[in-house]
Amino acid sequence: MLQISRFCLTTANTVTAQRHIAISASRFIDQKWRADRGLTENPNAFGPLTNLPDYTYLDGRATPLGSNQKKRLLKQQEVAAKIVELSSELEFAKARHERLKSEAKAEKQRIIQNKLKPKGQLLLKKK
């Protein structure tokens, strides 16, 4: 056990140079500064450089979409369709909840109306 610890100490003393490798450039972006100003975390995810075409024709013809632009457009269409679907489901759930609530109230009123009524002298006293 003693020999192993001496070996570790001697190897630790001989290694003097250490290499630090950066794994991602996004670590260097000041995220707090961007969040304080309401900007996106990734500056390259949205903006004119990513959304607009790379070139335009002088005669006004439509520029073909780039491959990433087409993927982004399809993804946005899928998200929009999902939003519409979920909002319609939400409206249906709200309407169903209101309907069930009114049905429960009507059932409660029906039960109260069908309860036993007073007879005889008690009925005459109420009028």
C-alpha positions in Angstrom: 0.0 0.0 0.0 2.8 2.3 0.8 4.6 1.7 -2.5 1.4 2.6 -4.5 1.0 5.9 -2.7 4.7 6.8 -3.4 4.2 5.9 -7.0 1.2 8.2 -7.3 3.0 11.0 -5.6 6.0 10.7 -7.9 3.9 10.6 -11.1 1.8 13.6 -9.9 5.0 15.6 -9.4 6.5 14.8 -12.8 3.4 15.8 -14.7 3.6 19.6 -15.0 1.8 20.5 -18.2 -1.9 20.1 -18.4 -4.1 20.5 -21.4 -7.5 22.0 -21.3 -9.8 21.3 -24.3 -12.9 23.4 -25.0 -15.8 21.1 -25.7 -18.2 23.7 -27.1 -18.1 27.3 -28.2 -21.5 28.0 -26.8 -20.0 28.1 -23.3 -18.3 31.4 -24.2 -21.6 33.1 -25.0 -22.7 35.2 -21.9 -26.1 33.6 -21.4 -27.1 35.9 -18.5 -26.4 39.0 -20.6 -28.6 37.6 -23.4 -31.4 36.6 -21.1 -31.4 40.1 -19.4 -32.0 41.6 -22.8 -34.7 39.1 -23.9 -32.5 37.5 -26.6 -32.5 33.9 -27.5 -29.8 31.6 -26.0 -28.4 30.7 -29.4 -27.9 33.8 -31.6 -27.7 31.6 -34.7 -31.0 29.9 -34.2 -33.2 32.8 -35.4 -32.6 35.9 -37.3 -32.1 37.3 -40.8 -29.0 35.2 -41.4 -30.9 32.0 -40.9 -34.4 32.9 -42.0 -33.8 34.9 -45.2 -32.5 33.4 -48.4 -28.8 33.6 -49.2 -29.4 35.4 -52.4 -32.2 37.0 -54.5 -32.8 37.3 -58.2 -32.8 40.8 -59.6 -35.9 40.1 -61.7 -37.9 39.3 -58.6 -38.2 35.5 -59.0 -38.7 33.5 -55.9 -35.6 32.1 -54.4 -35.6 28.4 -53.6 -35.5 27.5 -50.0 -32.3 26.1 -48.5 -32.4 22.6 -46.9 -32.4 23.9 -43.3 -34.9 26.6 -44.1 -37.3 23.9 -45.5 -36.8 21.7 -42.4 -37.4 24.7 -40.1 -40.5 25.7 -42.1 -41.9 22.1 -41.9 -41.2 22.0 -38.1 -42.9 25.3 -37.6 -46.0 24.0 -39.6 -46.1 20.9 -37.4 -45.9 23.0 -34.2 -48.7 25.3 -35.5 -50.9 22.2 -36.3 -50.3 20.8 -32.9 -51.2 24.2 -31.3 -54.5 24.3 -33.2 -55.3 20.7 -32.3 -54.5 21.2 -28.6 -56.5 24.5 -28.4 -59.5 22.8 -30.0 -59.2 20.0 -27.4 -59.0 22.6 -24.7 -62.2 24.3 -25.9 -63.9 21.0 -26.1 -62.9 20.2 -22.5 -64.1 23.6 -21.3 -67.5 23.2 -23.0 -67.8 19.6 -21.6 -67.0 20.8 -18.1 -69.7 23.5 -18.3 -72.2 21.0 -19.7 -71.5 18.5 -16.9 -71.8 21.3 -14.3 -75.1 22.4 -15.7 -76.4 18.8 -15.9 -75.3 18.2 -12.2 -77.2 21.4 -11.2 -80.3 20.3 -13.1 -80.1 16.8 -11.5 -79.9 18.4 -8.1 -82.9 20.6 -8.9 -84.8 17.6 -10.1 -84.1 15.7 -6.9 -85.2 18.7 -4.8 -88.5 19.0 -6.8 -89.2 15.2 -6.4 -88.8 15.1 -2.7 -91.8 14.3 -0.5 -94.2 17.2 -0.1 -96.0 18.1 3.1 -99.6 16.9 3.4 -102.7 17.8 5.2 -102.6 20.6 7.7 -99.0 21.5 6.9 -99.9 22.1 3.2 -102.8 24.3 4.2 -100.7 26.3 6.6 -98.1 27.2 3.9 -100.8 28.7 1.6 
